């Protein structure tokens, strides 16, 4: 049930149609409610606010609402055209995966929604107006609400044009993805599964060896697709209920083919067919990756923008440099924080789940590899990569992370020496490689306590 709700939420809130339809339905309810209130209120209330609200006749009310409804349909078509044109431009310039930022943009959804909602409201109020020969009824309150909605729609249209002009610029777009990455890194997979175990301090939590896992019963995928979500609560509940140890072979974001192994369970006598079927229900596959529990997905969005910016067809190296800055900030965040522990225990301290580990070196390579390859001939790109590594160096808490950074800095130096044509540029990058390695060596030195 949880997986179904998560997928439904993703489909609804990352689509263009849900919020406009919801607002249109609310507008319909508001129209019927205001008409009903107009019947009860009458027109006596106009005497106290005369001059501040519309108070014309039946034909005037029909004309006002007709003009508003007709104008809004024209504006809606312009907004849709502008939105589609923006999506096409962004997709070709920054990559199709960035479109999720626009389809889930609340301003775009609200703009479409308020125009459609105002149109629906005016149309429903229009049908209730009756002239003198039809038993006179003029819903003054409803007509004035329609006019207020029209003015609000105009203000939203102005802001929408400003918003669209802003979000298609490289800096705000990259910054938006970068800020979403920072939020996503606050909770990484598998931190939501149970509690972390420390295999170094508690030898009773040692997982089985590879030989035992080879003999374990497997949970197989029944479909093809990207692993989007794992129901962590249900997974831990089943492991405790069945008194099993479950090893996750896949992590969110990986592509799974039908018949491939998702997880394994021990001991085999407790991993019944029913238990395996229940475990299978903890995995949700889909057509695309999602940012939920998949830190690499958002990081690779920035990598794609940078790679496209460095391509000969687009040739915007400054956009690539902005991406490197935000990717460096994300890697620094990872270097500072504790990496997720793959061994997860239940509330009683029993090891229940072993997950597939995502370490710093793997993320470093996934983030910088394509940029390093495509930007190997650019001294500015190579220098910015080295600058990002040097900035991460003092924050790196783990020695293995600093070794990975040092190895990557040397790799950049090798590529720059081979690909950069100008000798002075090569010397400049080589000097930066040396400075970066020195910064990493200083970070490796033990901190001496201050003399009192």
RODO-2510 file (C-alpha; in nm, 4 decimals, decimal comma):
residues 452
     n   res          X          Y          Z
     1     x     0,0000     0,0000     0,0000
     2     x     0,2827     0,2391     0,0868
     3     x     0,4543     0,1755    -0,2479
     4     x     0,1279     0,2379    -0,4337
     5     x     0,0747     0,5686    -0,2515
     6     x     0,4342     0,6788    -0,3178
     7     x     0,4037     0,6041    -0,6900
     8     x     0,0645     0,7753    -0,7034
     9     x     0,2074     1,0827    -0,5314
    10     x     0,4936     1,0939    -0,7824
    11     x     0,2556     1,0675    -1,0786
    12     x     0,0135     1,3297    -0,9478
    13     x     0,2465     1,5972    -0,8150
    14     x     0,4948     1,5728    -1,1038
    15     x     0,2319     1,6168    -1,3737
    16     x     0,0762     1,9183    -1,5450
    17     x    -0,2815     1,7974    -1,5198
    18     x    -0,3453     1,7173    -1,1528
    19     x    -0,3308     2,0610    -0,9906
    20     x    -0,5256     2,2383    -1,2712
    21     x    -0,8010     1,9743    -1,2576
    22     x    -0,8116     1,9937    -0,8779
    23     x    -0,8389     2,3737    -0,8929
    24     x    -1,1107     2,3496    -1,1592
    25     x    -1,3142     2,1164    -0,9366
    26     x    -1,2690     2,3512    -0,6409
    27     x    -1,3797     2,6411    -0,8628
    28     x    -1,6951     2,4489    -0,9532
    29     x    -1,7741     2,3901    -0,5866
    30     x    -1,7005     2,7572    -0,5095
    31     x    -1,9339     2,8686    -0,7918
    32     x    -2,2277     2,6645    -0,6611
    33     x    -2,1582     2,7793    -0,3042
    34     x    -2,1400     3,1493    -0,3985
    35     x    -2,4598     3,1255    -0,6082
    36     x    -2,6376     2,9631    -0,3161
    37     x    -2,5101     3,2384    -0,0867
    38     x    -2,6291     3,4997    -0,3382
    39     x    -2,9815     3,3539    -0,3176
    40     x    -2,9741     3,3917     0,0587
    41     x    -2,8020     3,7309     0,0602
    42     x    -3,0015     3,9103    -0,2063
    43     x    -2,8895     4,2548    -0,3229
    44     x    -2,9427     4,4650    -0,0094
    45     x    -2,5748     4,4383     0,0854
    46     x    -2,4815     4,6489    -0,2188
    47     x    -2,6205     4,9626    -0,0545
    48     x    -2,3361     4,9715     0,1984
    49     x    -2,0549     4,9234    -0,0548
    50     x    -2,1985     5,1015    -0,3567
    51     x    -1,9254     5,2265    -0,5867
    52     x    -1,6704     4,9708    -0,4719
    53     x    -1,8225     4,6626    -0,6375
    54     x    -1,9938     4,5838    -0,9648
    55     x    -2,3711     4,6373    -0,9390
    56     x    -2,5083     4,6375    -1,2943
    57     x    -2,8012     4,4556    -1,4514
    58     x    -2,8452     4,1031    -1,5843
    59     x    -2,7141     4,1814    -1,9336
    60     x    -2,4140     4,3574    -1,7866
    61     x    -2,3389     4,0561    -1,5652
    62     x    -2,3569     3,8236    -1,8652
    63     x    -2,1269     4,0511    -2,0656
    64     x    -1,8686     4,0746    -1,7853
    65     x    -1,8521     3,7014    -1,7261
    66     x    -1,8546     3,6216    -2,1006
    67     x    -1,5622     3,8557    -2,1641
    68     x    -1,3660     3,7091    -1,8731
    69     x    -1,4297     3,3474    -1,9789
    70     x    -1,3493     3,4127    -2,3457
    71     x    -1,0337     3,6087    -2,2673
    72     x    -0,9058     3,3443    -2,0282
    73     x    -0,9340     3,0703    -2,2882
    74     x    -0,7162     3,2787    -2,5195
    75     x    -0,4645     3,3348    -2,2402
    76     x    -0,4660     2,9639    -2,1495
    77     x    -0,3725     2,8715    -2,5070
    78     x    -0,0856     3,1241    -2,4956
    79     x     0,0353     2,9870    -2,1606
    80     x     0,0256     2,6298    -2,2906
    81     x     0,2169     2,7311    -2,6043
    82     x     0,4761     2,9176    -2,3981
    83     x     0,5141     2,6200    -2,1630
    84     x     0,5574     2,3668    -2,4432
    85     x     0,8071     2,5946    -2,6202
    86     x     1,0059     2,6296    -2,2967
    87     x     1,0055     2,2530    -2,2408
    88     x     1,1353     2,1915    -2,5919
    89     x     1,4120     2,4485    -2,5507
    90     x     1,5191     2,3194    -2,2094
    91     x     1,5116     1,9570    -2,3241
    92     x     1,7382     2,0258    -2,6226
    93     x     1,9728     2,2536    -2,4297
    94     x     2,0031     2,0967    -2,0844
    95     x     1,8779     1,7412    -2,1388
    96     x     1,5427     1,5613    -2,1095
    97     x     1,5936     1,4552    -1,7480
    98     x     1,5785     1,8181    -1,6342
    99     x     1,2163     1,8366    -1,7555
   100     x     1,1078     1,6872    -1,4231
   101     x     1,2022     2,0213    -1,2663
   102     x     0,9417     2,1896    -1,4886
   103     x     0,6610     1,9349    -1,4795
   104     x     0,6786     1,9435    -1,0993
   105     x     0,7146     2,3231    -1,0810
   106     x     0,4327     2,4535    -0,8602
   107     x     0,4262     2,7974    -1,0269
   108     x     0,3652     2,6463    -1,3717
   109     x     0,0967     2,4134    -1,2355
   110     x    -0,0731     2,6917    -1,0375
   111     x    -0,0711     2,9279    -1,3369
   112     x    -0,2487     2,6765    -1,5580
   113     x    -0,4796     2,5930    -1,2699
   114     x    -0,5951     2,9458    -1,1878
   115     x    -0,6809     3,0248    -1,5516
   116     x    -0,8826     2,7069    -1,5950
   117     x    -1,0441     2,7487    -1,2521
   118     x    -1,1492     3,1084    -1,3277
   119     x    -1,2940     2,9986    -1,6634
   120     x    -1,4949     2,7190    -1,4993
   121     x    -1,6153     2,9523    -1,2236
   122     x    -1,7345     3,2215    -1,4656
   123     x    -1,9051     2,9659    -1,6905
   124     x    -2,1023     2,8142    -1,4018
   125     x    -2,2028     3,1544    -1,2594
   126     x    -2,3051     3,2732    -1,6082
   127     x    -2,5693     3,0012    -1,6389
   128     x    -2,7405     3,1151    -1,3174
   129     x    -2,8096     3,4739    -1,4313
   130     x    -3,1747     3,5405    -1,5187
   131     x    -3,3267     3,8600    -1,6547
   132     x    -3,6594     4,0175    -1,5483
   133     x    -3,8741     3,8092    -1,7836
   134     x    -3,7097     3,4930    -1,6446
   135     x    -3,7651     3,5720    -1,2726
   136     x    -3,4840     3,8215    -1,2159
   137     x    -3,1723     3,6900    -1,0422
   138     x    -2,8298     3,8560    -1,0539
   139     x    -2,5615     3,6879    -0,8401
   140     x    -2,3772     4,0095    -0,7523
   141     x    -2,1376     3,8464    -0,5076
   142     x    -2,0486     3,5686    -0,7550
   143     x    -1,9919     3,8170    -1,0393
   144     x    -1,7606     4,0266    -0,8226
   145     x    -1,5687     3,7147    -0,7171
   146     x    -1,5289     3,6316    -1,0880
   147     x    -1,3861     3,9766    -1,1538
   148     x    -1,1467     3,9388    -0,8592
   149     x    -1,0328     3,6027    -0,9967
   150     x    -0,9734     3,7639    -1,3374
   151     x    -0,7520     4,0300    -1,1786
   152     x    -0,5684     3,7620    -0,9792
   153     x    -0,5156     3,5637    -1,3015
   154     x    -0,3622     3,8697    -1,4655
   155     x    -0,1186     3,9110    -1,1740
   156     x    -0,0293     3,5399    -1,1918
   157     x     0,0316     3,5695    -1,5686
   158     x     0,2804     3,8532    -1,5129
   159     x     0,4620     3,6530    -1,2470
   160     x     0,4544     3,3402    -1,4669
   161     x     0,6323     3,5213    -1,7519
   162     x     0,8964     3,6417    -1,5050
   163     x     0,9290     3,2916    -1,3578
   164     x     0,9697     3,1214    -1,6962
   165     x     1,2275     3,3788    -1,8074
   166     x     1,4242     3,3082    -1,4890
   167     x     1,4151     2,9286    -1,4665
   168     x     1,5379     2,8734    -1,8232
   169     x     1,8632     3,0520    -1,7368
   170     x     2,1547     2,8240    -1,6606
   171     x     2,2427     2,9635    -1,3163
   172     x     1,8974     2,9332    -1,1521
   173     x     1,8349     2,5977    -1,3179
   174     x     2,1633     2,4470    -1,2008
   175     x     2,1234     2,6054    -0,8564
   176     x     1,7755     2,4539    -0,8257
   177     x     1,9075     2,1046    -0,8979
   178     x     2,2059     2,1664    -0,6692
   179     x     1,9835     2,2690    -0,3775
   180     x     1,7638     1,9639    -0,4330
   181     x     2,0786     1,7486    -0,4191
   182     x     2,1738     1,9007    -0,0829
   183     x     1,8294     1,8143     0,0546
   184     x     1,8439     1,4615    -0,0870
   185     x     2,1848     1,3972     0,0707
   186     x     2,0426     1,4629     0,4171
   187     x     1,8878     1,1150     0,4096
   188     x     2,0494     0,8564     0,1870
   189     x     1,9632     0,4933     0,1262
   190     x     1,9570     0,2795     0,3436
   191     x     1,9341     0,5143     0,6446
   192     x     1,5563     0,4758     0,6608
   193     x     1,5819     0,0981     0,7135
   194     x     1,5895     0,0111     1,0835
   195     x     1,8956     0,1196     1,2811
   196     x     2,2653     0,1189     1,1821
   197     x     2,4866    -0,1654     1,3065
   198     x     2,8547    -0,1381     1,3864
   199     x     3,0294    -0,4552     1,2774
   200     x     3,3593    -0,3295     1,4193
   201     x     3,2348    -0,3048     1,7785
   202     x     2,9792    -0,5865     1,7815
   203     x     3,1055    -0,9151     1,6379
   204     x     2,7621    -1,0747     1,6896
   205     x     2,6371    -0,8595     1,4014
   206     x     2,8770    -1,0067     1,1456
   207     x     2,6837    -1,0952     0,8268
   208     x     2,7118    -1,4384     0,6614
   209     x     2,9961    -1,4953     0,4162
   210     x     2,9562    -1,5198     0,0394
   211     x     2,9317    -1,8976     0,0490
   212     x     2,6286    -1,8820     0,2773
   213     x     2,4653    -1,6144     0,0652
   214     x     2,5098    -1,8270    -0,2485
   215     x     2,2997    -2,0949    -0,0821
   216     x     2,0309    -1,8478     0,0297
   217     x     1,6840    -1,8292    -0,1244
   218     x     1,6412    -1,5483    -0,3748
   219     x     1,3679    -1,2916    -0,4418
   220     x     1,3291    -1,2451    -0,8174
   221     x     1,1959    -0,9531    -1,0178
   222     x     0,8842    -1,0202    -1,2250
   223     x     0,9211    -0,7174    -1,4511
   224     x     1,1692    -0,4852    -1,6201
   225     x     1,2296    -0,1314    -1,4994
   226     x     1,4149     0,0970    -1,2636
   227     x     1,3984     0,0181    -0,8954
   228     x     1,2232     0,3310    -0,7697
   229     x     1,1273     0,2616    -0,4090
   230     x     1,1874    -0,0010    -0,1421
   231     x     0,9252    -0,0220     0,1323
   232     x     1,1750    -0,0037     0,4183
   233     x     0,9187    -0,0332     0,6972
   234     x     0,7536    -0,3425     0,5510
   235     x     1,0924    -0,4979     0,4714
   236     x     1,2106    -0,4688     0,8312
   237     x     0,8720    -0,5852     0,9584
   238     x     0,8883    -0,9026     0,7473
   239     x     1,2481    -0,9719     0,8507
   240     x     1,1517    -0,9478     1,2202
   241     x     0,8247    -1,1362     1,1798
   242     x     0,9896    -1,4250     0,9935
   243     x     1,3127    -1,4025     1,1949
   244     x     1,5161    -1,3726     0,8728
   245     x     1,8239    -1,1911     0,7499
   246     x     1,7679    -1,0209     0,4138
   247     x     2,0428    -0,9050     0,1769
   248     x     1,9459    -0,6437    -0,0824
   249     x     2,1217    -0,7136    -0,4111
   250     x     1,9896    -0,3988    -0,5784
   251     x     1,9561    -0,0401    -0,4617
   252     x     1,7146     0,2324    -0,5788
   253     x     1,8025     0,3726    -0,9198
   254     x     1,9389     0,0506    -1,0711
   255     x     1,7762    -0,1058    -1,3763
   256     x     1,6284    -0,4475    -1,3079
   257     x     1,5380    -0,7100    -1,5677
   258     x     1,2692    -0,9731    -1,5269
   259     x     1,4098    -1,2766    -1,3497
   260     x     1,7062    -1,0965    -1,1932
   261     x     1,7704    -1,1242    -0,8194
   262     x     1,6423    -0,8399    -0,6014
   263     x     1,7300    -0,9821    -0,2619
   264     x     1,8323    -1,2991    -0,0770
   265     x     1,7063    -1,4380     0,2521
   266     x     1,8504    -1,6600     0,5245
   267     x     1,8022    -1,9032     0,6848
   268     x     1,6493    -2,0992     0,3987
   269     x     1,4107    -2,2935     0,6249
   270     x     1,2372    -1,9694     0,7253
   271     x     1,2449    -1,8183     0,3747
   272     x     0,9291    -1,9888     0,2555
   273     x     0,7619    -1,9204    -0,0799
   274     x     0,5068    -1,7035     0,0999
   275     x     0,7828    -1,5038     0,2708
   276     x     0,9643    -1,4517    -0,0601
   277     x     0,6422    -1,3346    -0,2244
   278     x     0,5887    -1,0847     0,0569
   279     x     0,9463    -0,9618     0,0217
   280     x     0,8918    -0,9206    -0,3517
   281     x     0,6076    -0,6800    -0,2719
   282     x     0,8549    -0,4465    -0,0988
   283     x     1,0141    -0,3494    -0,4319
   284     x     0,8560    -0,1030    -0,6742
   285     x     0,9739    -0,0751    -1,0353
   286     x     0,8981     0,2022    -1,2840
   287     x     0,9837     0,3427    -1,6250
   288     x     1,2211     0,6078    -1,4917
   289     x     1,4421     0,6882    -1,1964
   290     x     1,3199     0,9114    -0,9160
   291     x     1,5115     1,1227    -0,6626
   292     x     1,3619     0,9249    -0,3727
   293     x     1,6488     0,7336    -0,2090
   294     x     1,8555     0,7703    -0,5299
   295     x     2,1238     1,0314    -0,4658
   296     x     2,3062     0,9546    -0,7918
   297     x     2,0009     1,0448    -1,0005
   298     x     2,0098     1,4138    -0,9109
   299     x     2,3905     1,4271    -0,9269
   300     x     2,3818     1,2802    -1,2767
   301     x     2,1340     1,5486    -1,3854
   302     x     2,4043     1,8083    -1,3259
   303     x     2,6607     1,5835    -1,4954
   304     x     2,4370     1,5668    -1,8028
   305     x     2,3977     1,9461    -1,8122
   306     x     2,7761     1,9872    -1,7866
   307     x     2,8447     1,7222    -2,0526
   308     x     2,6009     1,8886    -2,2931
   309     x     2,7527     2,2302    -2,2227
   310     x     3,0953     2,0933    -2,3203
   311     x     2,9693     1,9365    -2,6428
   312     x     3,0647     2,1093    -2,9723
   313     x     2,6978     2,1638    -3,0578
   314     x     2,6293     2,3778    -2,7494
   315     x     2,9800     2,4853    -2,6409
   316     x     2,8989     2,6662    -2,3153
   317     x     3,1937     2,5924    -2,0857
   318     x     3,0773     2,8451    -1,8249
   319     x     2,7619     2,6392    -1,7671
   320     x     2,9852     2,3363    -1,7099
   321     x     3,1902     2,5353    -1,4561
   322     x     2,8730     2,6233    -1,2644
   323     x     2,7775     2,2535    -1,2569
   324     x     3,1236     2,1626    -1,1239
   325     x     3,0805     2,4171    -0,8419
   326     x     2,7503     2,2623    -0,7291
   327     x     2,8791     1,9067    -0,7711
   328     x     3,1827     1,9986    -0,5610
   329     x     2,9500     2,1349    -0,2904
   330     x     2,7572     1,8043    -0,2929
   331     x     3,0773     1,5987    -0,2660
   332     x     3,1968     1,8168     0,0206
   333     x     2,8684     1,7481     0,1979
   334     x     2,9240     1,3751     0,1476
   335     x     3,2830     1,3979     0,2696
   336     x     3,1684     1,5675     0,5913
   337     x     2,8747     1,3439     0,6776
   338     x     2,8784     0,9817     0,7891
   339     x     2,8147     0,7470     0,4984
   340     x     2,5163     0,5135     0,5417
   341     x     2,5937     0,1873     0,7203
   342     x     2,4980    -0,1157     0,5045
   343     x     2,4224    -0,3368     0,8084
   344     x     2,0770    -0,2562     0,9507
   345     x     1,9410    -0,3962     1,2733
   346     x     1,5964    -0,3985     1,4328
   347     x     1,4963    -0,2219     1,7542
   348     x     1,6196    -0,5196     1,9570
   349     x     1,9723    -0,5006     1,8120
   350     x     1,9457    -0,8048     1,5822
   351     x     2,0951    -0,7773     1,2344
   352     x     1,8079    -0,7994     0,9862
   353     x     1,9041    -0,6339     0,6570
   354     x     2,2298    -0,6093     0,4610
   355     x     2,2194    -0,3493     0,1848
   356     x     2,4287    -0,2748    -0,1214
   357     x     2,6776    -0,0076    -0,0225
   358     x     2,7287     0,3207    -0,2086
   359     x     3,0681     0,4612    -0,1179
   360     x     3,2311     0,8009    -0,1716
   361     x     3,4719     0,6824    -0,4419
   362     x     3,1898     0,5442    -0,6562
   363     x     2,9999     0,8725    -0,6285
   364     x     3,3164     1,0719    -0,7056
   365     x     3,3743     0,8788    -1,0269
   366     x     3,0078     0,8958    -1,1306
   367     x     3,0068     1,2727    -1,0777
   368     x     3,3379     1,3785    -1,2351
   369     x     3,4225     1,1092    -1,4933
   370     x     3,2168     1,2384    -1,7871
   371     x     3,3099     1,6002    -1,7192
   372     x     3,6788     1,5039    -1,7028
   373     x     3,6567     1,3115    -2,0298
   374     x     3,4605     1,5742    -2,2250
   375     x     3,6531     1,8664    -2,0771
   376     x     4,0033     1,7168    -2,0954
   377     x     4,1126     1,9706    -2,3568
   378     x     3,9916     2,2696    -2,1539
   379     x     4,2344     2,4102    -1,8951
   380     x     3,9494     2,5932    -1,7227
   381     x     3,7420     2,2784    -1,6760
   382     x     4,0363     2,0738    -1,5468
   383     x     4,1405     2,3581    -1,3154
   384     x     3,7875     2,3868    -1,1763
   385     x     3,7744     2,0111    -1,1104
   386     x     4,1016     2,0341    -0,9205
   387     x     3,9720     2,3375    -0,7317
   388     x     3,6643     2,1409    -0,6256
   389     x     3,8831     1,8554    -0,4993
   390     x     4,1097     2,0979    -0,3107
   391     x     3,8002     2,2508    -0,1492
   392     x     3,6776     1,9077    -0,0387
   393     x     4,0186     1,8070     0,1038
   394     x     4,0017     1,9785     0,4453
   395     x     3,6464     1,8542     0,4990
   396     x     3,7156     1,4882     0,4126
   397     x     3,6905     1,2919     0,7384
   398     x     3,7834     0,9472     0,6106
   399     x     4,1334     0,8509     0,4932
   400     x     3,9944     0,6311     0,2137
   401     x     3,7996     0,9293     0,0782
   402     x     4,1163     1,1411     0,0724
   403     x     4,2996     0,8602    -0,1100
   404     x     4,0204     0,8504    -0,3683
   405     x     4,0435     1,2292    -0,4135
   406     x     4,4228     1,2126    -0,4516
   407     x     4,3987     0,9348    -0,7111
   408     x     4,1421     1,1369    -0,9028
   409     x     4,3553     1,4508    -0,8952
   410     x     4,6437     1,2512    -1,0459
   411     x     4,4101     1,1162    -1,3137
   412     x     4,3132     1,4725    -1,4060
   413     x     4,6811     1,5612    -1,4302
   414     x     4,7489     1,2696    -1,6653
   415     x     4,4554     1,3629    -1,8910
   416     x     4,5517     1,7292    -1,8953
   417     x     4,9123     1,6448    -1,9863
   418     x     4,7906     1,4327    -2,2766
   419     x     4,5009     1,6465    -2,4102
   420     x     4,5817     2,0146    -2,3481
   421     x     4,7696     2,1603    -2,6445
   422     x     4,9293     2,4711    -2,4947
   423     x     5,2396     2,4145    -2,2844
   424     x     5,1665     2,7032    -2,0460
   425     x     4,8165     2,5719    -1,9826
   426     x     4,9561     2,2256    -1,9135
   427     x     5,2038     2,3741    -1,6663
   428     x     4,9242     2,5661    -1,4921
   429     x     4,7102     2,2550    -1,4506
   430     x     5,0157     2,0549    -1,3375
   431     x     5,0835     2,3153    -1,0677
   432     x     4,7224     2,2907    -0,9525
   433     x     4,7518     1,9114    -0,9335
   434     x     5,0538     1,9529    -0,7049
   435     x     4,8720     2,2071    -0,4855
   436     x     4,5684     1,9806    -0,4606
   437     x     4,7787     1,6814    -0,3569
   438     x     4,9534     1,8991    -0,0983
   439     x     4,6149     2,0043     0,0422
   440     x     4,5144     1,6389     0,0712
   441     x     4,8424     1,5528     0,2440
   442     x     4,7878     1,8334     0,4937
   443     x     4,4404     1,6959     0,5633
   444     x     4,5998     1,3561     0,6352
   445     x     4,8276     1,5021     0,9025
   446     x     4,7052     1,4500     1,2601
   447     x     4,5729     1,7619     1,4240
   448     x     4,7983     1,8774     1,7100
   449     x     4,6103     2,0033     2,0137
   450     x     4,6668     2,3707     2,0910
   451     x     4,9066     2,4540     2,3624
   452     x     4,7260     2,5793     2,6668
***
